[in-house]
Amino acid sequence: MATVIRFLAGTLYLKGLTMKLELVQMAGRDGDVADNLACILRAIAECAPGTDIVMFPEAQITGFLNRDNIAQLAEPIDGPCMQAICAAARARDVGVVVGLIEREGECFYNTLSFITPQGVALSYRKTHLWVGEPGLVLPGDRFSTVLWRGVRIGLLICYDIEFPESACALATLGAELILIADGNMEPYAHVHHTAVAARAQENQVFAAMVNRVGEGSGEVFAGGSTVVDPFGQRLFEAGSQACRHVVELDMTRIAPARALYDYRAEKRLHLRGSFSEQPDGRRELLIP
C-alpha cells in the first residue's frame, strides 16, 4: 500500500562545503560504443584538478539505440564499459555521472549512474519516456538519492525534468543537488532552459544539466548545459557547441534559500509512494 512521504528533516549543512562539477557538453555517436567510451575515458582523465564530479549527456556510453541494435549493444550496469569507467573514476578520485541503454535480461532501460571511486553508488532508470522510447525501453519504478562527500545527490534524465514531481520526489528524499543528463534537441532548447531553473527554485536545491550537441539521426541536439542555484539563479549556461566548464557550488547557499520560507516543509499536498532507506545510505521512493 502506498504511503504519504513528507519532507525528511535532518539535512546537515556544513560550513564551507563546496562541490566542484565539470560539465562535459559533447557530441555522441549512436551505437558506436567503442568511440563513445574512448571519449568518456579521455574526458575523465583530463578533468580539472580538484573536480568532485564529471558529468556527461544522456546515454553517452551507447548513444540512442533502436530496435535493430538494442539487443546487441545495450549493456548491463556491471558490463565492461561501466567497469572501465569505474576504474577511471578510481584513478582520478572523482565522481562520474554517465548513462547508457541498460540491458537486464530481456528488458531494456535508459539508465543514468553515479559512479564514485568506490564503484556505482547510484543508478536511476528514466521514469518518463519521451516520444519513441515506449516499446523500446521500459520506465523505471523509483527515484533515489545517495549521500556523497557530504552532499545528498539525486539523478534525473531529460524528459523527467519537464514534470515537477520528478524533482519533488528527489527533494522529498533529501536531495540537495540534482544532476541531469540530457539529450534535448532543437527546437525544444527553451523548454529545458526553463525547466531546470524551475526545478531548482521550487525545491530550493542546486540543479546541474549536461546536454548533448551535434547531429543525431535526423535531429540536432541543443546543448545549453546549465547550472542553477537554490534561488533559481543561473550560474552558468553553455552555447550549442561542444565545451567543458567547471562550476564550484557553495552548498551553504541552500540554507539561506530556505530561511524565510521552506517549500518542502510548508507544502500541503505531498507525493505518495513507498519510502525505504538502504544500509549504504541510499533513499528510495517507489512509484505507486
N, C-alpha and C positions, 0 to 999 in steps of 0.2 A: 504494500500500500504506500502511495506517495505521501510524503510528509512536507510540511512547510518549513523552509530553511530561512532563517533570518541572519542578519549581519553577525559574523563571527568576530567577537571582540578579542582584544589581547594582542593586536599587531604592535610590534616593537619598532619604534623609530629611533635609530641610533644616530647620535650626534656625529656629523661629518661623514655619514655613509654616502658613498657615491657608487655609481655603476657606469662603466665605460663601454659603450656599444660601438661596434664598427658595422655600418650598413654597406653591404656589397650589392649594389644595383647592377645587375649583369644580364646579358642575354643567355639563352639556353638553347639546346638542340634536342627537340622532341625525339625520344627513342635512342639517342646517342649517349648511352650511359657512360662509356669509357671517356669520352671527351668531357662530359659534364663533371664527372668525378675528378678528372685531372685538374680542371679549372677550380673546383672547390678546394682541393688539397693545396693548390698553389696559393689561393687566396688566404687560407688559414695560415700557411707557412709565412706569408708576407704581412700578417696583421700587425698593427701598430703596437709598440711596447706598452705593457700595462693594460691591454684590452681585456675586458671581462667576457664579452660575448660578441661573436661574429655572426651576423645574420644574412641569410640568403633568401631569394624569392621562392614562390610556391613550386613544389615538386621539382626542385632544381636537380636532383640526382638523376631521375629518369626522364624529366620533361613530361609533357602531357602525352598519354598513350591512347590508343584506340582499340577497337575490337579485334583488329588484325594482329596487334603485337603485345597486348597487355599480358596475356598468359606467358609469353616468352620473356618479357623484360621487367615485369613487376618483381620486387624483391621483398623478402621478409625483413623485419626490423633487425634481426640478428644476421643478416646476409653480409656478403663480402664488402659491399660499398659502405655500409654503416660501420663495419669493423675497421675499415681503413680510415674513416673519418674519426672514429673514437680514438684510434692511435694518434692521429694528427692533433686532436684536441689535447690528448695527454702530453704530447711532445711540447706543445706551446703553452700548456697550463691555461687553457681558455675554454669557455663555453661556446657551443656552436648550435645555431638554430637552422635546421635544414630538413627538407622534406622529399618525399618520393611517392610513387604509386606503390602501395604496400600489398603484398600477397600473403594471405593467411589461409592455407589450404586451398580451397577453390573460391575464396572470397577476396575481393579487392577493395582497397580504401585509398583515399587521398589523405596522406598522413604527414604530420609535422612532428619532429622530435627535437628535444632539447638535450644536447649531449654535453657532459662535463668531463673533466679529466678522469673521473671515476667510471664513466660509461653513460648509457642512456638513462637520464634522470626522469624524463617525462616524454610520453608520446601521445599525440592527440589526433584523432580521426575526424576529419571535416564533417560537421553535423548538418550544414546547409549546402546542398548540392546545387550547383548552377546549371544552366541550360547545357545539355549534352552529357552531364555526369550521371543522372539517374539511369539505371540499367547497365552502366559500365562499372561504377563503383558503388559501394554501399555507404550510407551515412553512419557516422559514429553515434554512440548512445550516451556519451558523458562529457562533462567538462572537468578539467583537472588543474591543480596548481601544485607547485613544489617550492620549497624554501631553499635558496642557494645564495651563499655569500651574504647572508643577512637580509635578502630581498625575496618576497614571495612572488613567483613568476607564473603566468598563465599564457597559453598559446591559442591563437585563432588563425584561420585560413580564409583569405579572400572574401567570398560572399558572406561569410559569417558576420563580418563587421557591419553589414547592412541591417542586421537585426539587433536592436538594443539588448535583447535578452541574453545574447551570447556573452557580451562583455559584462553584463549584470551578473551572470552566473559566476564568472571568474571573480568579480568583486565580492560576491557572496562568500566565495571560498578564500577570501582574504588577499586576493591579488593586489600588488602594488605596482606591478609592471606587466603590461600586456604586450606580447611580441607577436606580430602578424606577418605571415608570409603571403605575398600577393601575386596574382597572375592577371591583373586587371588590364584591359585593353581599351584602346580608343573606340568609340567616343565617350567612354564612361569614366575618364580620369577624374572629373569633378565630383563624381559620386563618392569615391573613396577619400578624396581630399576633405570632403565634409564629414564623412562617417567616422574617420579616425579621430578627428578633433572632438566630435560629439561624444564618442565613446569614452574618451579620456576625461572630458569635462563632467559628464553626467555621473561618472563613477569616481571622480576625483583620484585618478591614477595616472601614471605615465603610460603612453601608448607609442610603440615604435612599429612602423610598417616598412617592409622592403618589397618593392615591386620589380618585375621583370621588364626588360627593354628589348628592342629588336623585333623582328618579324617571326611569326609562327606559321601555322597552317591557315593562311588566309586572314590573319589578324595582325595588328601592330600593337605591341604592348606599350603601356603608357608611362612607365617609370613613375616619377613623383614620390619616391620613397620619402617618408616623413617621420618626425618625432614631435610629440605633443605633450605638454606638461599637465599636471592635475588641475590647472586653472583653465585649460583649453587653449593655452598659448602655444603657437607653433615654434619649436626650437630650431627646426631645420626642414627644408624641403628640396629635394633634388629636381633636376630637369628631366628630360626624356632620353638622355644618353647614359651609357654605362659610366659608373663612377663609384668611388668608395669614400665614405665620410665617417668620421669619428665624432660621436656626441657623448659628453660626460653628463650623467644625470645626477643631480643633487637630490637624493631621496628624502632629505629633510623637508623638501617643498610640499610633501603630502600633508603633513600636519597643519601648516597654515591654511592650506586649501580647504580643510575641514573644520577650521577653528570657529567660524561663525555659524556655519550650517554643515551638517554631515548627511548627505543624501541617503547613505545606506542605513544610518540609524533612524532617520526621520520618515522614510517611505512607509506607506500604509498598505501597499499591495506587494506581496512577496512571491518569489518563484517557488514552485512546487517541485519536489524531487527528493530522491533518497540520498542522504549525505553519508559519507564514510571518510575516515582518516586512517591512512595506512601507516605501518610501523616506520617506513622510510620518510615520513613527513608529507607525502602526497595527500591532498584532499580531493575528493571526487564528488560530483553531483550528477547522479544518473537521471537522464531524461525520462519522465513517466511514460 
